[in-house]
Amino acid sequence: IKLTKEIKKYIFSKKDTEFYISHQEFKNSLNLINEYFKKIAKSNHTDIVDDSLIKNKTKYLDNYVLNAIVNHANYMQRQSKISEDEMIHNIIYKNYKNTKTRNIYVFDSKTNNLAVCRDSIGVKPLFYGKNKNLDAFASERKALWRIGISDDDIHDLKPGSILYNFKEIDLEDNLIDRIFAFDLNSKDDYNSYSSDKDSYDVYKDLLIEDLNEAVFKRVENITDIGLIFSGGVDSTILAVILKDIACRRQRKMDSFNENLGYLDADVKPLNITLYSVGVEESPDIKFSRMIAEDLNLPLKTIIIDGEIVGANVENVLRAIEDDNVMKLGVGMTVYLAAREMKKDGIRVALSGQGADELFGGYNRYLKHFESSSLSCLQAC
């Protein structure tokens, strides 16, 4: 880590270095490319220029440089014995920087230390357990069952936690802040982050930006997308974002057709289909139909009854590996919608699941808040 900080300080503070000059030249080249595209667009009498690629390259250029430095620093650290603190610090940084929604693990063969880290939100499941013969971890309970670990001996690693030599470790906020500091170019930037990080406006802007970016990333280079739709707040927000992306793609296609006479192979339409599952005349079906009509998006409804539920319970239980009634209900909806999407040839689906957990949408959160017992939610 010390090596990383020293190299970064050297690169970004000494403006006469060869690396710094090359860094600036690359930025200038991106600007020239952007100006060229604008010139071409102007000559073809259009104001629509998609400069998002150029902006993103510029925005994340420093982070690309930092990644290279971190990789080098990690290589240098592997040449010597890594302490427990250094190992935990490294795995947190990698998880935050490069794998925000994935689980990762590191094994140090010199010290026989194992660190397993779950993503900070809990997007991916991670289970661990032991029997008389071995300790093991996996992304599915079924894998641990198959090697003889009973369900009573299987534990769910909490989001944002580390399993270090099969001992669960909670991360402290100040450690996360120290990791985040490496993303910032100066002490002033970090001080600004520290003072503003808890403000409502900062969180609001970050949420809007991250949500739009997350949806955009998942439909990039995709033509057909399915959305599990209930007509509620969460899935409706996703539907609005998807439609906005689809409209922008269509405008770009229209611009190419009208002004250049041909269509760029990279420009593809985005066909959105909403899928709603529920009992006939249920609120989900009712509101789904209303909002789908308002957004002018196609909607497929899957009407269920006791017979349909009974016929699919076994498959859903096998998939979710949990007999909790609430989880079974959610899993049934996702399963039936996904099965219908597969019939329609749709391979990628989105849903609004997870928003209630992130933003306290369930009534139990309000009850715990009112009773000042939020800490016990970790066990819920």
C-alpha beads as a LAMMPS data file, in Angstrom:
LAMMPS data file: protein, C-alpha beads

380 atoms
379 bonds

1 atom types
1 bond types

-500.0 500.0 xlo xhi
-500.0 500.0 ylo yhi
-500.0 500.0 zlo zhi

Masses

1 110.0

Atoms # bond

1 1 1 0.000 0.000 0.000
2 1 1 2.865 2.343 0.830
3 1 1 4.386 1.614 -2.578
4 1 1 1.041 2.387 -4.256
5 1 1 0.750 5.758 -2.537
6 1 1 4.335 6.737 -3.324
7 1 1 4.054 5.848 -7.030
8 1 1 0.720 7.614 -7.343
9 1 1 2.103 10.734 -5.654
10 1 1 5.100 10.678 -7.994
11 1 1 2.986 10.328 -11.143
12 1 1 0.387 12.983 -10.422
13 1 1 2.562 15.601 -8.716
14 1 1 5.693 15.687 -10.889
15 1 1 4.548 17.219 -14.146
16 1 1 7.844 16.825 -15.981
17 1 1 7.869 13.006 -15.926
18 1 1 7.551 10.997 -19.123
19 1 1 4.572 9.111 -17.713
20 1 1 2.722 12.311 -16.787
21 1 1 3.314 13.759 -20.263
22 1 1 2.021 10.564 -21.919
23 1 1 -0.971 10.654 -19.597
24 1 1 -1.839 14.192 -20.704
25 1 1 -1.238 13.392 -24.373
26 1 1 -3.763 10.547 -24.147
27 1 1 -6.333 12.885 -22.637
28 1 1 -5.701 15.389 -25.416
29 1 1 -6.138 12.644 -28.009
30 1 1 -9.551 11.786 -26.559
31 1 1 -10.553 15.446 -26.823
32 1 1 -9.405 15.593 -30.459
33 1 1 -11.444 12.466 -31.266
34 1 1 -14.480 14.055 -29.654
35 1 1 -14.035 17.268 -31.655
36 1 1 -13.693 15.234 -34.863
37 1 1 -17.024 13.490 -34.214
38 1 1 -18.686 16.832 -33.547
39 1 1 -17.302 18.189 -36.799
40 1 1 -18.631 15.197 -38.739
41 1 1 -22.035 15.562 -37.079
42 1 1 -22.163 19.272 -37.913
43 1 1 -21.332 18.632 -41.554
44 1 1 -24.238 16.183 -41.678
45 1 1 -26.622 18.720 -40.076
46 1 1 -27.230 16.867 -36.841
47 1 1 -26.767 17.899 -33.234
48 1 1 -26.856 14.351 -31.859
49 1 1 -23.393 13.197 -30.871
50 1 1 -22.887 10.256 -28.529
51 1 1 -19.746 11.276 -26.672
52 1 1 -20.387 9.004 -23.674
53 1 1 -17.474 6.715 -24.604
54 1 1 -15.037 9.627 -24.722
55 1 1 -16.315 11.026 -21.433
56 1 1 -16.080 7.669 -19.712
57 1 1 -12.549 7.102 -20.984
58 1 1 -11.540 10.488 -19.627
59 1 1 -13.396 10.027 -16.357
60 1 1 -11.875 6.652 -15.583
61 1 1 -8.423 7.143 -17.074
62 1 1 -6.828 7.894 -13.721
63 1 1 -8.461 4.800 -12.272
64 1 1 -6.980 2.653 -15.058
65 1 1 -3.563 4.016 -14.133
66 1 1 -4.194 3.351 -10.459
67 1 1 -5.230 -0.234 -11.165
68 1 1 -1.890 -0.866 -12.854
69 1 1 -0.096 0.574 -9.826
70 1 1 -2.106 -1.538 -7.405
71 1 1 -1.404 -4.690 -9.398
72 1 1 2.300 -3.913 -9.309
73 1 1 2.169 -3.199 -5.578
74 1 1 0.388 -6.493 -4.960
75 1 1 3.035 -8.315 -7.002
76 1 1 5.790 -6.747 -4.912
77 1 1 3.995 -7.705 -1.704
78 1 1 3.686 -11.325 -2.817
79 1 1 7.490 -11.523 -2.989
80 1 1 7.625 -11.236 0.789
81 1 1 5.552 -12.560 3.675
82 1 1 2.138 -10.856 3.843
83 1 1 0.774 -10.046 7.276
84 1 1 -2.851 -10.737 8.182
85 1 1 -3.676 -7.015 8.197
86 1 1 -2.074 -6.506 4.784
87 1 1 -3.917 -9.476 3.336
88 1 1 -7.291 -8.290 4.619
89 1 1 -6.532 -4.763 3.397
90 1 1 -5.671 -6.062 -0.086
91 1 1 -8.778 -8.188 -0.440
92 1 1 -11.050 -5.314 0.659
93 1 1 -9.448 -3.018 -1.879
94 1 1 -9.825 -5.514 -4.701
95 1 1 -13.445 -6.148 -3.726
96 1 1 -14.280 -2.437 -3.590
97 1 1 -12.366 -1.396 -6.690
98 1 1 -12.716 -4.217 -9.177
99 1 1 -15.484 -6.598 -8.084
100 1 1 -18.246 -4.520 -6.528
101 1 1 -20.872 -7.193 -7.110
102 1 1 -18.777 -10.353 -7.019
103 1 1 -17.288 -12.565 -4.323
104 1 1 -13.547 -13.107 -4.342
105 1 1 -11.020 -15.156 -2.413
106 1 1 -7.266 -15.140 -1.894
107 1 1 -5.061 -17.961 -0.626
108 1 1 -1.493 -17.286 0.515
109 1 1 0.436 -20.528 0.094
110 1 1 3.400 -19.193 2.088
111 1 1 1.393 -18.586 5.260
112 1 1 -1.560 -20.933 4.535
113 1 1 -3.988 -18.065 5.081
114 1 1 -7.336 -17.986 3.256
115 1 1 -9.504 -14.884 2.895
116 1 1 -12.963 -14.989 1.285
117 1 1 -14.846 -11.727 0.725
118 1 1 -18.519 -11.223 -0.101
119 1 1 -19.606 -8.161 -2.065
120 1 1 -20.757 -5.213 0.019
121 1 1 -24.433 -5.427 -1.016
122 1 1 -24.857 -9.181 -1.078
123 1 1 -25.687 -9.531 -4.771
124 1 1 -23.988 -12.917 -4.922
125 1 1 -24.655 -15.578 -2.256
126 1 1 -21.758 -17.049 -0.298
127 1 1 -22.032 -19.942 2.157
128 1 1 -19.489 -21.702 4.338
129 1 1 -19.508 -24.699 6.636
130 1 1 -17.534 -27.622 8.024
131 1 1 -17.734 -31.277 8.925
132 1 1 -15.268 -33.706 10.507
133 1 1 -13.092 -33.843 7.402
134 1 1 -13.011 -30.373 5.892
135 1 1 -13.953 -26.693 5.858
136 1 1 -15.537 -25.378 2.652
137 1 1 -17.234 -22.387 1.046
138 1 1 -19.440 -22.135 -2.037
139 1 1 -21.948 -19.912 -3.809
140 1 1 -24.691 -22.558 -3.413
141 1 1 -25.816 -24.626 -0.464
142 1 1 -26.197 -27.608 -2.806
143 1 1 -22.434 -27.749 -3.335
144 1 1 -21.838 -28.030 0.416
145 1 1 -24.605 -30.614 0.787
146 1 1 -22.943 -32.792 -1.845
147 1 1 -19.669 -32.977 0.094
148 1 1 -21.403 -34.045 3.291
149 1 1 -21.932 -30.764 5.162
150 1 1 -25.356 -30.699 6.792
151 1 1 -27.682 -27.713 6.528
152 1 1 -27.313 -27.020 10.271
153 1 1 -23.570 -26.509 9.799
154 1 1 -23.896 -24.124 6.818
155 1 1 -23.706 -20.369 7.411
156 1 1 -24.476 -17.395 5.177
157 1 1 -21.562 -14.926 5.038
158 1 1 -22.951 -11.439 5.642
159 1 1 -22.598 -8.882 2.805
160 1 1 -19.411 -6.817 3.072
161 1 1 -17.791 -9.333 5.431
162 1 1 -14.617 -11.371 5.163
163 1 1 -14.195 -15.011 6.053
164 1 1 -10.581 -15.191 7.215
165 1 1 -9.396 -18.758 7.880
166 1 1 -13.101 -19.562 8.356
167 1 1 -13.560 -16.889 10.983
168 1 1 -16.070 -14.176 10.018
169 1 1 -14.758 -10.605 10.228
170 1 1 -16.886 -7.432 10.043
171 1 1 -15.350 -4.449 8.287
172 1 1 -15.085 -1.135 10.070
173 1 1 -16.264 2.104 8.451
174 1 1 -12.901 3.801 8.920
175 1 1 -11.215 0.972 7.035
176 1 1 -13.630 1.393 4.133
177 1 1 -12.868 5.127 4.157
178 1 1 -9.148 4.369 3.989
179 1 1 -9.736 2.127 0.981
180 1 1 -11.922 4.716 -0.735
181 1 1 -9.195 7.336 -0.256
182 1 1 -7.052 5.588 -2.880
183 1 1 -9.605 6.503 -5.546
184 1 1 -9.043 10.207 -4.948
185 1 1 -6.244 12.235 -6.468
186 1 1 -5.315 14.425 -3.509
187 1 1 -5.736 14.996 0.195
188 1 1 -8.132 17.874 -0.545
189 1 1 -10.327 15.526 -2.615
190 1 1 -10.445 13.046 0.252
191 1 1 -11.236 15.717 2.836
192 1 1 -14.068 16.925 0.601
193 1 1 -15.392 13.375 0.308
194 1 1 -15.204 12.846 4.081
195 1 1 -17.118 16.036 4.863
196 1 1 -19.833 15.576 2.229
197 1 1 -20.219 11.793 2.095
198 1 1 -23.212 11.671 4.438
199 1 1 -25.188 14.531 2.875
200 1 1 -28.585 13.865 1.271
201 1 1 -27.680 15.610 -2.007
202 1 1 -24.533 13.534 -2.456
203 1 1 -26.392 10.266 -1.915
204 1 1 -29.239 11.355 -4.193
205 1 1 -26.904 12.267 -7.058
206 1 1 -24.837 9.106 -6.612
207 1 1 -27.975 6.954 -6.574
208 1 1 -29.361 8.458 -9.772
209 1 1 -26.006 8.172 -11.522
210 1 1 -25.295 4.623 -10.343
211 1 1 -28.800 3.365 -11.107
212 1 1 -28.748 4.700 -14.662
213 1 1 -25.225 3.392 -15.201
214 1 1 -26.130 -0.039 -13.807
215 1 1 -29.100 -0.425 -16.164
216 1 1 -27.144 0.913 -19.148
217 1 1 -24.294 -1.532 -18.494
218 1 1 -26.638 -4.520 -18.380
219 1 1 -28.380 -3.783 -21.672
220 1 1 -25.272 -2.722 -23.574
221 1 1 -25.044 -4.664 -26.862
222 1 1 -28.395 -6.319 -26.085
223 1 1 -31.396 -6.098 -28.382
224 1 1 -34.097 -7.843 -26.321
225 1 1 -34.603 -7.349 -22.589
226 1 1 -37.250 -8.653 -20.211
227 1 1 -38.341 -6.848 -17.052
228 1 1 -40.095 -8.634 -14.186
229 1 1 -42.794 -6.062 -13.574
230 1 1 -45.227 -5.513 -10.707
231 1 1 -46.272 -1.934 -11.394
232 1 1 -44.653 -0.873 -8.123
233 1 1 -42.116 1.891 -7.590
234 1 1 -38.972 -0.198 -8.082
235 1 1 -39.866 -2.002 -11.305
236 1 1 -41.495 1.148 -12.731
237 1 1 -38.273 3.123 -12.247
238 1 1 -36.421 0.437 -14.187
239 1 1 -39.054 0.500 -16.932
240 1 1 -38.679 4.285 -17.289
241 1 1 -34.864 4.032 -17.472
242 1 1 -35.063 1.229 -20.026
243 1 1 -37.478 3.191 -22.189
244 1 1 -35.191 6.231 -22.038
245 1 1 -32.270 4.092 -23.236
246 1 1 -34.443 2.603 -25.999
247 1 1 -35.532 6.083 -27.140
248 1 1 -31.938 7.320 -27.256
249 1 1 -30.930 4.323 -29.333
250 1 1 -33.819 4.938 -31.699
251 1 1 -32.892 8.606 -32.119
252 1 1 -29.355 7.583 -32.919
253 1 1 -30.589 5.077 -35.503
254 1 1 -32.873 7.692 -37.050
255 1 1 -29.976 10.160 -37.199
256 1 1 -27.783 7.691 -39.060
257 1 1 -30.543 6.856 -41.514
258 1 1 -31.439 10.462 -42.258
259 1 1 -28.011 12.070 -42.361
260 1 1 -25.463 9.417 -43.264
261 1 1 -27.508 7.011 -45.312
262 1 1 -26.384 3.922 -43.446
263 1 1 -26.672 2.372 -39.991
264 1 1 -23.656 1.771 -37.777
265 1 1 -23.397 -1.923 -36.873
266 1 1 -22.949 -0.987 -33.208
267 1 1 -26.278 0.847 -33.057
268 1 1 -29.011 -1.602 -32.108
269 1 1 -32.628 -1.142 -31.025
270 1 1 -33.684 -2.097 -27.513
271 1 1 -36.888 -4.128 -27.439
272 1 1 -38.448 -4.128 -23.962
273 1 1 -41.069 -6.603 -22.764
274 1 1 -42.645 -6.434 -19.317
275 1 1 -43.639 -9.648 -17.523
276 1 1 -46.143 -9.578 -14.668
277 1 1 -47.057 -12.578 -12.506
278 1 1 -50.084 -12.750 -10.216
279 1 1 -53.611 -13.819 -9.529
280 1 1 -56.225 -12.354 -11.866
281 1 1 -57.442 -8.956 -10.586
282 1 1 -54.569 -8.759 -8.084
283 1 1 -52.983 -5.302 -7.463
284 1 1 -49.791 -6.325 -9.282
285 1 1 -51.669 -7.289 -12.430
286 1 1 -53.923 -4.235 -12.220
287 1 1 -51.127 -1.668 -11.820
288 1 1 -48.861 -3.435 -14.298
289 1 1 -51.476 -3.061 -17.005
290 1 1 -52.085 0.596 -16.163
291 1 1 -48.408 1.610 -16.179
292 1 1 -47.501 -0.520 -19.204
293 1 1 -50.219 1.269 -21.147
294 1 1 -49.018 4.663 -19.886
295 1 1 -45.417 3.895 -20.908
296 1 1 -46.556 2.310 -24.167
297 1 1 -44.561 -0.855 -23.453
298 1 1 -45.673 -4.427 -24.252
299 1 1 -46.796 -6.464 -21.238
300 1 1 -47.209 -10.227 -20.854
301 1 1 -49.207 -11.393 -17.847
302 1 1 -48.783 -14.830 -16.284
303 1 1 -51.962 -15.588 -14.341
304 1 1 -51.431 -18.144 -11.583
305 1 1 -53.613 -20.261 -9.309
306 1 1 -53.091 -22.956 -6.689
307 1 1 -52.563 -25.669 -9.267
308 1 1 -49.793 -23.754 -11.065
309 1 1 -48.059 -22.923 -7.789
310 1 1 -48.218 -26.531 -6.610
311 1 1 -46.765 -27.818 -9.873
312 1 1 -43.733 -25.529 -9.620
313 1 1 -42.930 -25.485 -5.885
314 1 1 -40.313 -28.241 -6.120
315 1 1 -38.384 -26.472 -8.903
316 1 1 -38.427 -23.162 -7.037
317 1 1 -37.303 -24.751 -3.753
318 1 1 -34.426 -26.428 -5.568
319 1 1 -33.373 -23.103 -7.080
320 1 1 -33.579 -20.877 -3.972
321 1 1 -32.442 -23.549 -1.457
322 1 1 -34.702 -22.089 1.226
323 1 1 -38.165 -23.055 2.496
324 1 1 -38.987 -19.580 3.861
325 1 1 -42.534 -18.809 2.678
326 1 1 -41.768 -15.182 1.741
327 1 1 -38.681 -16.166 -0.255
328 1 1 -40.664 -18.942 -1.895
329 1 1 -43.286 -16.425 -3.025
330 1 1 -40.690 -14.107 -4.549
331 1 1 -38.866 -17.053 -6.101
332 1 1 -42.093 -18.338 -7.662
333 1 1 -42.689 -14.987 -9.374
334 1 1 -39.146 -14.821 -10.726
335 1 1 -39.185 -18.460 -11.829
336 1 1 -42.462 -18.240 -13.756
337 1 1 -41.505 -14.931 -15.394
338 1 1 -38.052 -16.223 -16.367
339 1 1 -39.555 -19.389 -17.831
340 1 1 -41.878 -17.306 -20.008
341 1 1 -38.967 -15.116 -21.121
342 1 1 -37.001 -18.193 -22.147
343 1 1 -39.914 -19.286 -24.340
344 1 1 -39.797 -15.841 -25.981
345 1 1 -36.058 -16.103 -26.658
346 1 1 -35.090 -13.441 -24.115
347 1 1 -31.812 -14.265 -22.379
348 1 1 -31.359 -11.248 -20.080
349 1 1 -33.855 -10.063 -17.457
350 1 1 -33.993 -7.257 -14.918
351 1 1 -36.058 -6.885 -11.762
352 1 1 -36.514 -4.421 -8.925
353 1 1 -35.631 -6.997 -6.260
354 1 1 -33.275 -5.715 -3.574
355 1 1 -34.490 -2.132 -3.318
356 1 1 -36.500 -2.813 -0.141
357 1 1 -33.440 -4.326 1.535
358 1 1 -31.244 -1.390 0.514
359 1 1 -33.651 1.401 1.448
360 1 1 -35.654 -0.033 4.337
361 1 1 -38.815 -0.685 2.366
362 1 1 -40.219 -3.398 4.612
363 1 1 -42.411 -2.578 7.599
364 1 1 -40.070 -4.460 9.946
365 1 1 -37.371 -1.857 9.277
366 1 1 -39.693 0.928 10.402
367 1 1 -40.584 -0.993 13.562
368 1 1 -36.929 -1.523 14.417
369 1 1 -36.189 2.139 13.710
370 1 1 -38.996 3.275 16.019
371 1 1 -37.778 0.954 18.775
372 1 1 -34.109 1.961 18.252
373 1 1 -33.133 -1.644 17.576
374 1 1 -31.781 -1.374 14.056
375 1 1 -28.672 -3.330 15.022
376 1 1 -30.698 -6.515 15.341
377 1 1 -31.570 -6.327 11.635
378 1 1 -28.241 -7.975 10.888
379 1 1 -29.817 -11.181 12.131
380 1 1 -32.994 -10.767 10.055

Bonds

1 1 1 2
2 1 2 3
3 1 3 4
4 1 4 5
5 1 5 6
6 1 6 7
7 1 7 8
8 1 8 9
9 1 9 10
10 1 10 11
11 1 11 12
12 1 12 13
13 1 13 14
14 1 14 15
15 1 15 16
16 1 16 17
17 1 17 18
18 1 18 19
19 1 19 20
20 1 20 21
21 1 21 22
22 1 22 23
23 1 23 24
24 1 24 25
25 1 25 26
26 1 26 27
27 1 27 28
28 1 28 29
29 1 29 30
30 1 30 31
31 1 31 32
32 1 32 33
33 1 33 34
34 1 34 35
35 1 35 36
36 1 36 37
37 1 37 38
38 1 38 39
39 1 39 40
40 1 40 41
41 1 41 42
42 1 42 43
43 1 43 44
44 1 44 45
45 1 45 46
46 1 46 47
47 1 47 48
48 1 48 49
49 1 49 50
50 1 50 51
51 1 51 52
52 1 52 53
53 1 53 54
54 1 54 55
55 1 55 56
56 1 56 57
57 1 57 58
58 1 58 59
59 1 59 60
60 1 60 61
61 1 61 62
62 1 62 63
63 1 63 64
64 1 64 65
65 1 65 66
66 1 66 67
67 1 67 68
68 1 68 69
69 1 69 70
70 1 70 71
71 1 71 72
72 1 72 73
73 1 73 74
74 1 74 75
75 1 75 76
76 1 76 77
77 1 77 78
78 1 78 79
79 1 79 80
80 1 80 81
81 1 81 82
82 1 82 83
83 1 83 84
84 1 84 85
85 1 85 86
86 1 86 87
87 1 87 88
88 1 88 89
89 1 89 90
90 1 90 91
91 1 91 92
92 1 92 93
93 1 93 94
94 1 94 95
95 1 95 96
96 1 96 97
97 1 97 98
98 1 98 99
99 1 99 100
100 1 100 101
101 1 101 102
102 1 102 103
103 1 103 104
104 1 104 105
105 1 105 106
106 1 106 107
107 1 107 108
108 1 108 109
109 1 109 110
110 1 110 111
111 1 111 112
112 1 112 113
113 1 113 114
114 1 114 115
115 1 115 116
116 1 116 117
117 1 117 118
118 1 118 119
119 1 119 120
120 1 120 121
121 1 121 122
122 1 122 123
123 1 123 124
124 1 124 125
125 1 125 126
126 1 126 127
127 1 127 128
128 1 128 129
129 1 129 130
130 1 130 131
131 1 131 132
132 1 132 133
133 1 133 134
134 1 134 135
135 1 135 136
136 1 136 137
137 1 137 138
138 1 138 139
139 1 139 140
140 1 140 141
141 1 141 142
142 1 142 143
143 1 143 144
144 1 144 145
145 1 145 146
146 1 146 147
147 1 147 148
148 1 148 149
149 1 149 150
150 1 150 151
151 1 151 152
152 1 152 153
153 1 153 154
154 1 154 155
155 1 155 156
156 1 156 157
157 1 157 158
158 1 158 159
159 1 159 160
160 1 160 161
161 1 161 162
162 1 162 163
163 1 163 164
164 1 164 165
165 1 165 166
166 1 166 167
167 1 167 168
168 1 168 169
169 1 169 170
170 1 170 171
171 1 171 172
172 1 172 173
173 1 173 174
174 1 174 175
175 1 175 176
176 1 176 177
177 1 177 178
178 1 178 179
179 1 179 180
180 1 180 181
181 1 181 182
182 1 182 183
183 1 183 184
184 1 184 185
185 1 185 186
186 1 186 187
187 1 187 188
188 1 188 189
189 1 189 190
190 1 190 191
191 1 191 192
192 1 192 193
193 1 193 194
194 1 194 195
195 1 195 196
196 1 196 197
197 1 197 198
198 1 198 199
199 1 199 200
200 1 200 201
201 1 201 202
202 1 202 203
203 1 203 204
204 1 204 205
205 1 205 206
206 1 206 207
207 1 207 208
208 1 208 209
209 1 209 210
210 1 210 211
211 1 211 212
212 1 212 213
213 1 213 214
214 1 214 215
215 1 215 216
216 1 216 217
217 1 217 218
218 1 218 219
219 1 219 220
220 1 220 221
221 1 221 222
222 1 222 223
223 1 223 224
224 1 224 225
225 1 225 226
226 1 226 227
227 1 227 228
228 1 228 229
229 1 229 230
230 1 230 231
231 1 231 232
232 1 232 233
233 1 233 234
234 1 234 235
235 1 235 236
236 1 236 237
237 1 237 238
238 1 238 239
239 1 239 240
240 1 240 241
241 1 241 242
242 1 242 243
243 1 243 244
244 1 244 245
245 1 245 246
246 1 246 247
247 1 247 248
248 1 248 249
249 1 249 250
250 1 250 251
251 1 251 252
252 1 252 253
253 1 253 254
254 1 254 255
255 1 255 256
256 1 256 257
257 1 257 258
258 1 258 259
259 1 259 260
260 1 260 261
261 1 261 262
262 1 262 263
263 1 263 264
264 1 264 265
265 1 265 266
266 1 266 267
267 1 267 268
268 1 268 269
269 1 269 270
270 1 270 271
271 1 271 272
272 1 272 273
273 1 273 274
274 1 274 275
275 1 275 276
276 1 276 277
277 1 277 278
278 1 278 279
279 1 279 280
280 1 280 281
281 1 281 282
282 1 282 283
283 1 283 284
284 1 284 285
285 1 285 286
286 1 286 287
287 1 287 288
288 1 288 289
289 1 289 290
290 1 290 291
291 1 291 292
292 1 292 293
293 1 293 294
294 1 294 295
295 1 295 296
296 1 296 297
297 1 297 298
298 1 298 299
299 1 299 300
300 1 300 301
301 1 301 302
302 1 302 303
303 1 303 304
304 1 304 305
305 1 305 306
306 1 306 307
307 1 307 308
308 1 308 309
309 1 309 310
310 1 310 311
311 1 311 312
312 1 312 313
313 1 313 314
314 1 314 315
315 1 315 316
316 1 316 317
317 1 317 318
318 1 318 319
319 1 319 320
320 1 320 321
321 1 321 322
322 1 322 323
323 1 323 324
324 1 324 325
325 1 325 326
326 1 326 327
327 1 327 328
328 1 328 329
329 1 329 330
330 1 330 331
331 1 331 332
332 1 332 333
333 1 333 334
334 1 334 335
335 1 335 336
336 1 336 337
337 1 337 338
338 1 338 339
339 1 339 340
340 1 340 341
341 1 341 342
342 1 342 343
343 1 343 344
344 1 344 345
345 1 345 346
346 1 346 347
347 1 347 348
348 1 348 349
349 1 349 350
350 1 350 351
351 1 351 352
352 1 352 353
353 1 353 354
354 1 354 355
355 1 355 356
356 1 356 357
357 1 357 358
358 1 358 359
359 1 359 360
360 1 360 361
361 1 361 362
362 1 362 363
363 1 363 364
364 1 364 365
365 1 365 366
366 1 366 367
367 1 367 368
368 1 368 369
369 1 369 370
370 1 370 371
371 1 371 372
372 1 372 373
373 1 373 374
374 1 374 375
375 1 375 376
376 1 376 377
377 1 377 378
378 1 378 379
379 1 379 380
